[in-house]
Amino acid sequence: MADNRIGGFEELVLLAVAGLQGDGYGVNIRDHLETGTNQRVSVGAVYATLDRLERKGYIMSHLGDATADRGGKRKRLFRITPNGTAAITDARRLRQLFWDAIEAPVNA
């Protein structure tokens, strides 16, 4: 099995990208994270993490269409890859393993 381990913030960013279903870009990913965590998140930290996750092959990006509200600028949109899905699935499995150990009855 490949090593799909990711850091905590990487996991949150991957989950946000997956949840936005291909419509995620830096600012709305940051907004999604801030809403979910109820904490301020630096857009710079989001972009640095997006770049790192793309280099690892966990997400892919493409330029969307130009929009008038952005002065004709195009947004870089992100979507999760099968490797990214495997990484968050593995992170979930690992976390559940530890939760199960905590919740298991203790033999005296």
DOLORO-671805 format. One record per atom (N, C-alpha, C): residue in three letters; x, y, z; chain; atom name. Coordinates in Angstrom, 3 decimals, decimal comma, m for minus. Example, Ala and Ser with C-alpha at 12.3 -4.5 7.8 and 13.67 -1.06 7.14 Angstrom:
<pts>
PT  rest         x         y         z  kette  atom
PT   Ala    13,190    m5,690     7,800      A     N
PT   Ala    12,300    m4,500     7,800      A    CA
PT   Ala    13,200    m3,300     7,800      A     C
PT   Ser    12,850    m2,250     7,080      A     N
PT   Ser    13,670    m1,060     7,140      A    CA
PT   Ser    12,900     0,030     7,870      A     C
</pts>
This chain:
<pts>
PT  rest         x         y         z  kette  atom
PT   Met     0,839    m1,178     0,000      A     N
PT   Met     0,000     0,000     0,000      A    CA
PT   Met     0,888     1,247     0,000      A     C
PT   Ala     0,538     2,221    m0,809      A     N
PT   Ala     1,310     3,456    m0,899      A    CA
PT   Ala     1,154     4,264     0,380      A     C
PT   Asp     2,153     5,066     0,682      A     N
PT   Asp     2,101     5,928     1,853      A    CA
PT   Asp     1,347     7,196     1,469      A     C
PT   Asn     0,102     7,290     1,917      A     N
PT   Asn    m0,752     8,431     1,597      A    CA
PT   Asn    m0,887     9,387     2,769      A     C
PT   Arg    m0,035     9,273     3,776      A     N
PT   Arg    m0,193    10,101     4,968      A    CA
PT   Arg    m0,040    11,576     4,650      A     C
PT   Ile    m0,911    12,343     5,282      A     N
PT   Ile    m0,931    13,782     5,079      A    CA
PT   Ile    m1,013    14,454     6,438      A     C
PT   Gly    m0,613    15,716     6,493      A     N
PT   Gly    m0,717    16,495     7,720      A    CA
PT   Gly    m2,152    16,932     7,966      A     C
PT   Gly    m2,392    17,428     9,172      A     N
PT   Gly    m3,733    17,832     9,562      A    CA
PT   Gly    m4,319    18,934     8,689      A     C
PT   Phe    m3,524    19,977     8,402      A     N
PT   Phe    m4,030    21,065     7,563      A    CA
PT   Phe    m4,210    20,597     6,124      A     C
PT   Glu    m3,299    19,752     5,644      A     N
PT   Glu    m3,453    19,183     4,305      A    CA
PT   Glu    m4,765    18,395     4,218      A     C
PT   Glu    m5,054    17,656     5,261      A     N
PT   Glu    m6,297    16,878     5,278      A    CA
PT   Glu    m7,511    17,793     5,178      A     C
PT   Leu    m7,522    18,874     5,957      A     N
PT   Leu    m8,646    19,805     5,910      A    CA
PT   Leu    m8,789    20,450     4,530      A     C
PT   Val    m7,663    20,827     3,931      A     N
PT   Val    m7,716    21,440     2,594      A    CA
PT   Val    m8,230    20,423     1,578      A     C
PT   Leu    m7,742    19,189     1,647      A     N
PT   Leu    m8,235    18,152     0,733      A    CA
PT   Leu    m9,731    17,920     0,918      A     C
PT   Leu   m10,188    17,895     2,156      A     N
PT   Leu   m11,615    17,709     2,413      A    CA
PT   Leu   m12,429    18,881     1,864      A     C
PT   Ala   m11,908    20,092     1,999      A     N
PT   Ala   m12,596    21,266     1,448      A    CA
PT   Ala   m12,660    21,186    m0,074      A     C
PT   Val   m11,544    20,821    m0,700      A     N
PT   Val   m11,515    20,687    m2,166      A    CA
PT   Val   m12,525    19,627    m2,607      A     C
PT   Ala   m12,546    18,495    m1,924      A     N
PT   Ala   m13,494    17,427    m2,269      A    CA
PT   Ala   m14,927    17,904    m2,085      A     C
PT   Gly   m15,182    18,611    m0,987      A     N
PT   Gly   m16,534    19,090    m0,711      A    CA
PT   Gly   m17,025    20,130    m1,695      A     C
PT   Leu   m16,118    20,890    m2,281      A     N
PT   Leu   m16,497    21,919    m3,249      A    CA
PT   Leu   m16,646    21,344    m4,657      A     C
PT   Gln   m16,371    20,083    m4,825      A     N
PT   Gln   m16,650    19,317    m6,038      A    CA
PT   Gln   m16,201    19,991    m7,340      A     C
PT   Gly   m14,938    20,395    m7,363      A     N
PT   Gly   m14,374    20,963    m8,583      A    CA
PT   Gly   m14,584    22,454    m8,739      A     C
PT   Asp   m15,343    23,071    m7,832      A     N
PT   Asp   m15,571    24,517    m7,881      A    CA
PT   Asp   m14,708    25,263    m6,868      A     C
PT   Gly   m13,717    24,576    m6,293      A     N
PT   Gly   m12,881    25,191    m5,269      A    CA
PT   Gly   m11,757    26,008    m5,865      A     C
PT   Tyr   m11,593    27,216    m5,345      A     N
PT   Tyr   m10,446    28,057    m5,670      A    CA
PT   Tyr    m9,966    28,643    m4,354      A     C
PT   Gly    m8,804    29,253    m4,337      A     N
PT   Gly    m8,158    29,660    m3,098      A    CA
PT   Gly    m9,046    30,332    m2,075      A     C
PT   Val    m9,764    31,372    m2,482      A     N
PT   Val   m10,549    32,145    m1,524      A    CA
PT   Val   m11,740    31,361    m0,997      A     C
PT   Asn   m12,467    30,650    m1,866      A     N
PT   Asn   m13,630    29,935    m1,319      A    CA
PT   Asn   m13,213    28,680    m0,552      A     C
PT   Ile   m12,039    28,140    m0,837      A     N
PT   Ile   m11,509    27,044    m0,011      A    CA
PT   Ile   m11,179    27,590     1,371      A     C
PT   Arg   m10,534    28,753     1,421      A     N
PT   Arg   m10,239    29,393     2,703      A    CA
PT   Arg   m11,527    29,688     3,470      A     C
PT   Asp   m12,548    30,229     2,785      A     N
PT   Asp   m13,827    30,512     3,434      A    CA
PT   Asp   m14,460    29,241     3,988      A     C
PT   His   m14,394    28,168     3,220      A     N
PT   His   m14,936    26,869     3,638      A    CA
PT   His   m14,224    26,387     4,911      A     C
PT   Leu   m12,906    26,539     4,944      A     N
PT   Leu   m12,119    26,141     6,114      A    CA
PT   Leu   m12,464    26,996     7,329      A     C
PT   Glu   m12,575    28,312     7,128      A     N
PT   Glu   m12,890    29,197     8,246      A    CA
PT   Glu   m14,272    28,898     8,814      A     C
PT   Thr   m15,225    28,619     7,946      A     N
PT   Thr   m16,576    28,278     8,408      A    CA
PT   Thr   m16,553    26,970     9,182      A     C
PT   Gly   m15,869    25,981     8,661      A     N
PT   Gly   m15,835    24,666     9,295      A    CA
PT   Gly   m15,062    24,621    10,597      A     C
PT   Thr   m13,986    25,401    10,690      A     N
PT   Thr   m13,147    25,356    11,889      A    CA
PT   Thr   m13,440    26,488    12,864      A     C
PT   Asn   m14,171    27,488    12,404      A     N
PT   Asn   m14,448    28,688    13,199      A    CA
PT   Asn   m13,142    29,359    13,637      A     C
PT   Gln   m12,152    29,320    12,744      A     N
PT   Gln   m10,857    29,958    12,980      A    CA
PT   Gln   m10,439    30,695    11,724      A     C
PT   Arg    m9,648    31,753    11,902      A     N
PT   Arg    m9,122    32,478    10,745      A    CA
PT   Arg    m8,043    31,637    10,071      A     C
PT   Val    m8,057    31,654     8,765      A     N
PT   Val    m7,089    30,896     7,975      A    CA
PT   Val    m6,466    31,849     6,968      A     C
PT   Ser    m5,169    31,854     6,878      A     N
PT   Ser    m4,449    32,688     5,927      A    CA
PT   Ser    m4,631    32,143     4,514      A     C
PT   Val    m5,001    33,021     3,583      A     N
PT   Val    m5,140    32,574     2,197      A    CA
PT   Val    m3,780    32,130     1,655      A     C
PT   Gly    m2,696    32,726     2,155      A     N
PT   Gly    m1,355    32,303     1,759      A    CA
PT   Gly    m1,064    30,866     2,173      A     C
PT   Ala    m1,508    30,486     3,381      A     N
PT   Ala    m1,328    29,107     3,838      A    CA
PT   Ala    m2,128    28,150     2,972      A     C
PT   Val    m3,312    28,592     2,559      A     N
PT   Val    m4,145    27,752     1,684      A    CA
PT   Val    m3,450    27,546     0,348      A     C
PT   Tyr    m2,964    28,629    m0,266      A     N
PT   Tyr    m2,308    28,502    m1,573      A    CA
PT   Tyr    m1,031    27,667    m1,479      A     C
PT   Ala    m0,256    27,840    m0,417      A     N
PT   Ala     0,965    27,035    m0,251      A    CA
PT   Ala     0,605    25,555    m0,137      A     C
PT   Thr    m0,466    25,263     0,596      A     N
PT   Thr    m0,891    23,871     0,762      A    CA
PT   Thr    m1,452    23,314    m0,531      A     C
PT   Leu    m2,215    24,119    m1,255      A     N
PT   Leu    m2,738    23,681    m2,556      A    CA
PT   Leu    m1,594    23,340    m3,509      A     C
PT   Asp    m0,569    24,191    m3,540      A     N
PT   Asp     0,596    23,922    m4,400      A    CA
PT   Asp     1,268    22,607    m4,005      A     C
PT   Arg     1,451    22,404    m2,700      A     N
PT   Arg     2,106    21,182    m2,206      A    CA
PT   Arg     1,267    19,947    m2,551      A     C
PT   Leu    m0,055    20,041    m2,351      A     N
PT   Leu    m0,927    18,906    m2,658      A    CA
PT   Leu    m0,961    18,601    m4,150      A     C
PT   Glu    m0,855    19,633    m4,955      A     N
PT   Glu    m0,822    19,400    m6,409      A    CA
PT   Glu     0,493    18,728    m6,806      A     C
PT   Arg     1,599    19,148    m6,219      A     N
PT   Arg     2,889    18,499    m6,507      A    CA
PT   Arg     2,872    17,036    m6,084      A     C
PT   Lys     2,167    16,718    m5,000      A     N
PT   Lys     2,061    15,338    m4,518      A    CA
PT   Lys     1,089    14,507    m5,358      A     C
PT   Gly     0,305    15,159    m6,228      A     N
PT   Gly    m0,650    14,448    m7,069      A    CA
PT   Gly    m1,996    14,201    m6,407      A     C
PT   Tyr    m2,280    14,903    m5,311      A     N
PT   Tyr    m3,540    14,708    m4,596      A    CA
PT   Tyr    m4,675    15,589    m5,121      A     C
PT   Ile    m4,316    16,661    m5,813      A     N
PT   Ile    m5,305    17,522    m6,456      A    CA
PT   Ile    m4,786    17,904    m7,835      A     C
PT   Met    m5,705    18,367    m8,675      A     N
PT   Met    m5,352    18,909    m9,992      A    CA
PT   Met    m6,024    20,265   m10,112      A     C
PT   Ser    m5,445    21,131   m10,912      A     N
PT   Ser    m6,053    22,442   m11,114      A    CA
PT   Ser    m6,147    22,757   m12,598      A     C
PT   His    m7,058    23,655   m12,886      A     N
PT   His    m7,174    24,198   m14,241      A    CA
PT   His    m7,731    25,607   m14,119      A     C
PT   Leu    m7,537    26,390   m15,151      A     N
PT   Leu    m8,062    27,753   m15,148      A    CA
PT   Leu    m9,507    27,740   m15,630      A     C
PT   Gly   m10,371    28,372   m14,835      A     N
PT   Gly   m11,773    28,503   m15,215      A    CA
PT   Gly   m11,944    29,632   m16,215      A     C
PT   Asp   m13,176    29,883   m16,573      A     N
PT   Asp   m13,484    30,961   m17,514      A    CA
PT   Asp   m13,272    32,329   m16,868      A     C
PT   Ala   m12,962    33,303   m17,687      A     N
PT   Ala   m12,839    34,683   m17,211      A    CA
PT   Ala   m14,218    35,192   m16,822      A     C
PT   Thr   m14,269    35,986   m15,761      A     N
PT   Thr   m15,543    36,544   m15,308      A    CA
PT   Thr   m15,434    38,051   m15,189      A     C
PT   Ala   m16,545    38,738   m15,447      A     N
PT   Ala   m16,573    40,199   m15,379      A    CA
PT   Ala   m16,329    40,682   m13,954      A     C
PT   Asp   m16,867    39,970   m12,964      A     N
PT   Asp   m16,707    40,408   m11,572      A    CA
PT   Asp   m15,260    40,321   m11,102      A     C
PT   Arg   m14,406    39,619   m11,834      A     N
PT   Arg   m12,983    39,547   m11,496      A    CA
PT   Arg   m12,146    40,346   m12,491      A     C
PT   Gly   m12,798    41,252   m13,228      A     N
PT   Gly   m12,067    42,081   m14,181      A    CA
PT   Gly   m11,464    41,281   m15,317      A     C
PT   Gly   m12,125    40,185   m15,687      A     N
PT   Gly   m11,650    39,351   m16,775      A    CA
PT   Gly   m10,618    38,318   m16,358      A     C
PT   Lys   m10,275    38,296   m15,080      A     N
PT   Lys    m9,306    37,304   m14,597      A    CA
PT   Lys    m9,973    35,941   m14,480      A     C
PT   Arg    m9,159    34,922   m14,659      A     N
PT   Arg    m9,632    33,538   m14,529      A    CA
PT   Arg    m9,238    32,981   m13,168      A     C
PT   Lys   m10,093    32,152   m12,599      A     N
PT   Lys    m9,802    31,498   m11,328      A    CA
PT   Lys    m9,123    30,158   m11,588      A     C
PT   Arg    m8,181    29,815   m10,708      A     N
PT   Arg    m7,600    28,476   m10,751      A    CA
PT   Arg    m8,478    27,586    m9,879      A     C
PT   Leu    m9,119    26,622   m10,514      A     N
PT   Leu   m10,049    25,719    m9,835      A    CA
PT   Leu    m9,356    24,401    m9,530      A     C
PT   Phe    m9,658    23,852    m8,372      A     N
PT   Phe    m9,010    22,628    m7,900      A    CA
PT   Phe   m10,026    21,506    m7,748      A     C
PT   Arg    m9,571    20,301    m8,058      A     N
PT   Arg   m10,389    19,109    m7,814      A    CA
PT   Arg    m9,486    18,012    m7,277      A     C
PT   Ile   m10,085    17,144    m6,498      A     N
PT   Ile    m9,329    16,059    m5,880      A    CA
PT   Ile    m9,091    14,953    m6,904      A     C
PT   Thr    m7,963    14,285    m6,805      A     N
PT   Thr    m7,623    13,167    m7,690      A    CA
PT   Thr    m7,893    11,851    m6,956      A     C
PT   Pro    m7,843    10,734    m7,669      A     N
PT   Pro    m7,967     9,443    m6,980      A    CA
PT   Pro    m6,922     9,263    m5,876      A     C
PT   Asn    m5,692     9,743    m6,081      A     N
PT   Asn    m4,676     9,657    m5,025      A    CA
PT   Asn    m5,055    10,514    m3,823      A     C
PT   Gly    m5,659    11,661    m4,067      A     N
PT   Gly    m6,127    12,515    m2,975      A    CA
PT   Gly    m7,254    11,860    m2,201      A     C
PT   Thr    m8,159    11,217    m2,921      A     N
PT   Thr    m9,255    10,488    m2,271      A    CA
PT   Thr    m8,691     9,364    m1,412      A     C
PT   Ala    m7,677     8,673    m1,933      A     N
PT   Ala    m7,030     7,605    m1,152      A    CA
PT   Ala    m6,382     8,179     0,101      A     C
PT   Ala    m5,782     9,364    m0,009      A     N
PT   Ala    m5,108     9,979     1,143      A    CA
PT   Ala    m6,102    10,344     2,239      A     C
PT   Ile    m7,255    10,939     1,872      A     N
PT   Ile    m8,217    11,306     2,924      A    CA
PT   Ile    m8,932    10,072     3,469      A     C
PT   Thr    m9,098     9,064     2,627      A     N
PT   Thr    m9,696     7,811     3,103      A    CA
PT   Thr    m8,773     7,148     4,109      A     C
PT   Asp    m7,466     7,150     3,817      A     N
PT   Asp    m6,486     6,568     4,726      A    CA
PT   Asp    m6,427     7,363     6,032      A     C
PT   Ala    m6,485     8,688     5,939      A     N
PT   Ala    m6,472     9,530     7,144      A    CA
PT   Ala    m7,694     9,239     8,007      A     C
PT   Arg    m8,841     9,066     7,375      A     N
PT   Arg   m10,070     8,752     8,111      A    CA
PT   Arg    m9,958     7,384     8,797      A     C
PT   Arg    m9,424     6,412     8,065      A     N
PT   Arg    m9,255     5,063     8,619      A    CA
PT   Arg    m8,334     5,097     9,825      A     C
PT   Leu    m7,228     5,832     9,703      A     N
PT   Leu    m6,261     5,917    10,788      A    CA
PT   Leu    m6,864     6,600    12,012      A     C
PT   Arg    m7,571     7,695    11,797      A     N
PT   Arg    m8,217     8,389    12,919      A    CA
PT   Arg    m9,243     7,479    13,585      A     C
PT   Gln   m10,013     6,760    12,776      A     N
PT   Gln   m11,032     5,874    13,336      A    CA
PT   Gln   m10,406     4,764    14,160      A     C
PT   Leu    m9,267     4,269    13,723      A     N
PT   Leu    m8,544     3,246    14,467      A    CA
PT   Leu    m8,217     3,734    15,877      A     C
PT   Phe    m7,746     4,967    15,977      A     N
PT   Phe    m7,424     5,527    17,284      A    CA
PT   Phe    m8,673     5,826    18,103      A     C
PT   Trp    m9,745     6,319    17,461      A     N
PT   Trp   m11,003     6,550    18,179      A    CA
PT   Trp   m11,562     5,237    18,712      A     C
PT   Asp   m11,482     4,198    17,905      A     N
PT   Asp   m11,975     2,886    18,351      A    CA
PT   Asp   m11,212     2,415    19,579      A     C
PT   Ala    m9,912     2,675    19,625      A     N
PT   Ala    m9,105     2,257    20,766      A    CA
PT   Ala    m9,511     3,016    22,028      A     C
PT   Ile    m9,856     4,269    21,885      A     N
PT   Ile   m10,277     5,076    23,026      A    CA
PT   Ile   m11,649     4,610    23,530      A     C
PT   Glu   m12,525     4,305    22,599      A     N
PT   Glu   m13,895     3,966    22,953      A    CA
PT   Glu   m14,093     2,501    23,349      A     C
PT   Ala   m13,068     1,672    23,129      A     N
PT   Ala   m13,176     0,242    23,473      A    CA
PT   Ala   m13,232     0,077    24,983      A     C
PT   Pro   m14,002    m0,911    25,463      A     N
PT   Pro   m14,034    m1,145    26,915      A    CA
PT   Pro   m12,650    m1,557    27,414      A     C
PT   Val   m12,326    m1,082    28,571      A     N
PT   Val   m11,028    m1,385    29,174      A    CA
PT   Val   m11,184    m2,647    30,022      A     C
PT   Asn   m10,336    m3,637    29,782      A     N
PT   Asn   m10,356    m4,873    30,589      A    CA
PT   Asn    m9,546    m4,635    31,857      A     C
PT   Ala   m10,156    m4,906    32,981      A     N
PT   Ala    m9,485    m4,666    34,267      A    CA
PT   Ala    m8,672    m5,853    34,713      A     C
</pts>
